[in-house]
Amino acid sequence: MKANTADVVFDYQGALSLARQLWALADEVTHTAGTRRDLGDQARINFTGNYGDELVSRLSVEATNLTQVANGLRDDATAVAQMWKEAMDEENRRIYGRHVDDMKNHRSVLDSIGDFFAGFHYPPEPQPVPLPHPPAFAPTAECVRY
């Protein structure tokens, strides 16, 4: 059994939907961090001494943590989009392979003799698909068709 006989099992729409949701959640975390920062700035006015220092320290840690979470979510969204691209490229390679096999299987004896002298020319291989970009993560290609 050849590897190109089966389609790639991958949820293309679901993957890009997940990437969009992760990116949106990162935006929400970033927005929440900004709101918390603004509220913290207002609260610091009324806190002095040890309590003020503790508040400033906690707000700094929280801001760092929220930034890391938002960046992690964006990295995950980009990784899911990369998986979509790799699955699409693999599916296109398999479709191309099936097409080439079909062409070879339907060549006549006369064609084969002509190929011996002139060579057999394959169709061009599919080009890699572009990576979907945030925040829309729209599909950048469809599977090739022959």
Order of alpha helices (4+ residues) and beta strands (2+ residues): alpha-alpha-alpha
